[in-house]
Amino acid sequence: MTRYLDMGATPFANSYLKDEDLATPEPVAELALQICVRCGLSQLTRVVDRDLMFRNYLYVSSTTQTFRDHCAKLAATAIRTAAGTPGDLALDIASNDGLLLSCFRSLGMRVIGVDPARNLATEASARGIPTVPEYWSPAIAAEIVERYGRPKTITATNVLAHVDDVHEFVRSIEIALAPDGIVVIEVPYVIDFIERNEFDTAYHEHLSYFGLHPLRELFGAHELTVFDVDHFPEIHGGTIRVFASRAGTRQPSSRVTSTLERERGFGITKREVYAAFGGRVRDNMAELARVLRTLRSAGKRIWAYGASAKGNTLMNFSGMKAETVPTVVDDNPKKWGLYTPGARMRIVGPGELAAADVDHLLLLAWNFESEIVKRSRAAGFRGSYVRPVPAVAVFD
């Protein structure tokens, strides 16, 4: 393993603070990236106790219309690909607030979710999306098969990258999957991550940064074959959707071949590709700090939009604090009144924008830029925006 970007010791990106927490030092852990030059898998150098990050979780999938639309299309695609029929079982791993499963349910599927966040599992179950409040494991897989039967579709969006033991995770899928079923995995795409300088996708929850090469090896080790892949460049800064089934049941599509060829051309196992990325990121963060200092010295008032995990990584790596950006707007009411980890920006709802006389909004959730611009304009904001990734830009 070769280390290529060290962001120092940072707080946990989704560990938001209450007023009474502000006098207490926050727990921190090393945040650094390394690459396996054999298979092309990027991983963090340290694993944090998962209970500290996932048992009480504030990120809610259904916050943005962009992702709600994406999930509706994902459910329809999965059912069509699996030749699913009404009454078949759909299992979603790390089902969050039940958004994706609600899409399956509306199409006639029986649904079951698994998510370790007890707060979200309770809320989803109360809305009619039965959710097991545990981590995905062989034992949970066997329990679901016994109680509900074998799922025709198993989905796992933005969770495989969070898992320490990825082999146990995929082995658990193999235990549960129906003989003719399919698995649909979505993960942030490592090529987009590198090419667009998306370092802020890295935080302690995201242990792995996948391309198709390592994913195909991982599934193959558990008698599952990757048979198709799709790319969504605008979802979470670039996402790949990988389809897998039991070995021998489906033939790989031409998209699998072309994606593997693209990754070889990119240099997915080459150290120098990742070293160059680290240099660009450091230069970009220095430029962001310079731009914000210049705006502040000119008397401009700067807030941020998007109290996101990626935004917290960006703030902490760049060294910016609430003295520079005191407030961050977020659309998730669960976060209002809290403070961001590390930078300790106060989190407010969009309703506070109009009366605040803000000159610039730093787009911390830059992956939802167009939606944020619409929402902030609708809330009365008339200033300019600062885009931090892939390169710093100020625009109207």
Residue pairs with C-beta under 8 A, 6 or more apart in sequence:
1 34
1 35
1 36
1 43
2 34
2 35
2 37
2 271
2 274
3 32
3 33
3 34
3 45
4 33
4 34
4 35
4 271
4 274
4 275
4 277
4 278
5 32
5 33
5 199
5 202
5 274
5 277
5 278
5 281
6 30
6 31
6 32
6 33
7 31
7 32
7 199
7 202
7 313
7 316
7 317
8 30
8 31
8 316
8 317
9 28
9 29
9 30
9 31
10 28
10 29
10 31
10 203
10 204
10 313
10 316
10 317
10 342
11 26
11 27
11 28
11 312
11 316
11 341
11 342
12 26
12 27
12 29
12 48
12 52
12 53
12 203
12 204
12 205
12 341
13 203
13 204
13 205
13 309
13 310
13 312
13 313
13 341
14 53
14 57
14 58
14 59
14 203
14 205
14 309
14 312
14 341
15 26
15 27
15 52
15 53
15 341
16 58
16 307
16 335
16 338
16 339
16 340
16 341
16 347
17 26
17 338
17 339
17 340
17 341
17 344
18 337
18 338
18 339
19 339
21 339
22 339
22 344
26 341
26 342
27 52
29 46
29 48
29 204
30 45
30 46
31 44
31 46
31 202
31 203
31 204
31 313
31 317
32 44
32 45
32 46
33 42
33 43
33 44
33 45
33 202
33 209
33 274
34 42
34 43
34 44
34 45
35 41
35 42
35 269
35 271
35 274
36 42
36 43
36 214
36 269
37 269
37 270
37 271
38 269
39 213
39 214
39 217
39 269
40 190
40 211
40 213
40 214
40 263
40 268
40 269
41 208
41 209
41 210
41 211
41 214
42 190
42 193
42 208
42 209
42 274
43 207
43 208
43 209
44 202
44 204
44 206
44 207
44 208
46 204
47 164
47 207
48 204
50 116
50 135
50 162
50 164
51 116
53 204
53 205
54 116
54 117
54 135
54 162
54 205
55 116
55 117
55 118
56 117
56 118
56 119
57 96
57 117
57 119
57 120
58 332
58 334
58 335
59 96
59 309
59 332
60 96
60 97
60 120
60 332
60 334
61 67
61 71
61 96
61 97
61 99
61 100
62 68
62 97
62 99
63 331
63 332
64 331
64 368
64 371
65 371
66 234
66 235
66 368
66 371
67 99
67 235
68 99
70 232
70 235
71 99
71 100
71 103
71 157
72 103
74 100
74 103
74 155
74 157
74 184
74 186
74 241
75 90
75 100
75 103
75 104
75 106
75 107
76 103
76 107
77 184
78 84
78 90
78 104
78 153
78 155
78 182
78 184
79 88
79 90
79 104
79 107
79 109
79 153
81 182
81 184
81 228
81 243
82 88
82 152
82 153
82 180
82 181
82 182
83 180
84 90
84 109
84 152
84 153
85 108
86 107
86 108
86 109
87 108
87 109
87 110
88 109
88 110
88 151
88 152
88 153
89 109
89 110
89 111
89 112
89 148
89 149
89 150
89 151
89 152
89 153
89 178
90 101
90 104
90 105
90 109
90 110
90 111
90 112
90 151
90 152
90 153
90 155
91 111
91 112
91 113
91 114
91 144
91 151
91 153
91 154
91 155
91 176
92 100
92 101
92 104
92 111
92 112
92 113
92 114
92 154
92 155
92 156
92 157
93 113
93 114
93 136
93 154
93 155
93 156
93 159
93 173
94 114
94 115
94 116
94 136
94 156
94 157
94 158
94 159
94 162
95 101
95 113
95 114
95 115
95 121
95 124
95 129
95 131
96 115
96 117
96 120
96 124
97 120
97 123
97 124
98 113
98 123
98 124
98 127
98 129
98 131
100 155
100 157
101 111
101 112
101 113
101 124
101 129
102 111
102 127
102 129
104 111
104 153
105 111
105 128
105 129
109 152
109 153
110 148
111 129
111 130
112 130
112 131
112 132
112 144
112 148
112 151
113 121
113 124
113 129
113 130
113 131
113 132
114 131
114 132
114 134
114 135
114 136
114 140
114 144
115 121
115 124
115 131
115 132
115 133
116 133
116 134
116 135
117 133
118 133
120 131
121 131
121 132
121 133
122 131
122 133
124 131
125 131
132 140
132 143
132 144
134 140
136 156
136 159
136 163
136 169
136 172
137 168
137 172
138 168
138 171
138 172
138 175
140 172
141 172
141 173
141 175
141 176
142 175
142 176
144 151
144 176
145 175
145 176
149 178
150 176
150 177
150 178
150 179
150 181
151 176
151 177
151 178
151 181
152 178
152 180
152 181
152 182
153 181
153 182
153 183
153 184
154 173
154 176
154 177
154 181
154 182
154 183
154 184
155 183
155 184
155 185
155 186
156 173
156 183
156 184
156 185
156 186
157 184
157 185
157 186
158 186
158 187
158 188
158 236
160 166
160 169
160 185
160 187
160 208
160 210
161 187
161 188
161 206
161 207
161 208
161 209
161 210
162 205
162 206
162 207
163 169
163 207
163 208
164 207
166 208
166 218
167 218
167 221
167 222
170 218
170 219
170 221
170 222
170 224
171 222
173 183
173 222
173 224
174 222
174 223
174 224
174 246
177 183
177 224
177 245
177 246
179 246
179 249
180 245
180 246
180 249
181 245
181 246
182 243
182 244
182 245
183 219
183 224
183 243
183 244
183 245
184 241
184 242
184 243
185 215
185 241
185 242
185 244
186 235
186 239
186 240
186 241
186 242
187 208
187 210
187 215
187 239
187 240
187 242
188 198
188 201
188 206
188 209
188 210
188 236
188 237
188 238
188 239
189 210
189 211
189 231
189 238
189 239
189 240
190 209
190 210
190 211
190 268
191 211
191 238
191 262
191 263
191 266
191 268
192 198
192 233
192 237
192 238
192 239
193 199
193 201
193 209
193 237
193 238
194 266
194 273
194 274
194 277
195 266
195 390
196 237
196 238
196 389
196 390
197 277
197 280
197 281
197 284
197 389
197 390
197 391
198 237
198 238
198 310
198 389
198 390
199 277
199 281
199 313
199 314
199 317
199 389
200 310
200 311
200 313
200 314
200 317
200 388
200 389
201 209
201 236
201 237
201 310
201 313
202 209
202 313
203 309
203 310
203 312
203 313
205 309
210 240
211 240
211 263
211 268
212 226
212 229
212 240
212 242
212 256
212 259
212 260
212 263
213 260
213 263
213 268
213 269
215 226
215 242
216 226
216 256
216 260
219 225
219 226
219 242
219 244
220 226
220 247
223 246
223 247
224 244
224 245
224 246
224 247
225 244
225 245
225 246
225 247
225 248
225 249
225 250
225 252
226 242
226 243
226 244
226 252
226 256
227 243
227 244
227 245
227 250
227 251
227 252
227 253
227 256
228 242
228 243
228 252
228 253
228 255
228 256
229 240
229 241
229 242
229 243
229 253
229 255
229 256
229 259
230 240
230 241
230 255
231 238
231 239
231 240
231 241
231 259
232 238
232 239
232 240
232 241
234 367
235 367
236 367
237 310
237 366
237 367
237 389
240 259
266 273
267 273
284 388
284 389
284 390
284 391
284 392
285 314
285 317
285 318
287 391
287 392
288 318
288 320
288 386
288 388
288 392
289 318
289 319
289 320
291 386
291 392
291 394
292 302
292 320
292 324
292 325
292 362
292 386
293 324
295 302
295 359
295 360
296 302
296 324
300 359
300 360
301 356
301 357
301 358
301 359
301 360
302 324
302 325
302 358
302 359
302 360
302 361
302 362
302 386
303 325
303 326
303 327
303 328
303 329
303 353
303 356
303 358
303 360
303 361
303 362
304 311
304 315
304 325
304 327
304 328
304 329
304 345
304 361
304 362
304 363
304 364
305 328
305 329
305 330
305 361
305 362
305 363
305 364
305 365
305 372
305 376
306 328
306 329
306 330
306 363
306 364
306 365
306 366
306 368
306 372
307 328
307 329
307 330
307 332
307 335
307 338
307 340
307 345
307 347
307 364
308 330
308 364
308 365
310 364
310 365
310 366
310 367
311 328
311 340
311 364
311 365
312 340
312 341
312 342
312 343
312 364
314 364
314 388
314 389
315 321
315 325
315 340
315 342
315 343
315 345
315 364
316 341
316 342
316 343
320 343
321 343
321 344
322 343
322 344
322 345
322 346
325 343
325 345
325 362
326 345
326 346
327 345
327 346
327 347
327 348
327 352
327 356
328 340
328 345
328 346
328 347
328 348
328 364
329 347
329 348
329 349
329 350
329 352
329 353
329 361
329 376
330 336
330 347
330 348
330 349
331 349
331 350
331 375
333 349
335 347
336 347
336 348
336 349
337 347
338 347
339 345
339 346
339 347
340 347
350 375
350 376
350 378
350 379
351 379
353 376
353 379
353 380
353 381
354 379
354 380
354 381
355 380
358 381
358 383
359 383
359 384
360 383
360 384
360 385
360 386
360 394
361 372
361 376
361 381
361 383
361 384
361 385
361 386
362 385
362 386
362 388
363 369
363 372
363 385
363 386
363 387
363 388
364 388
365 372
366 387
366 388
366 389
369 385
369 387
373 385
384 394
384 395
384 396
385 394
385 395
385 396
386 392
386 393
386 394
387 393
387 394
387 395
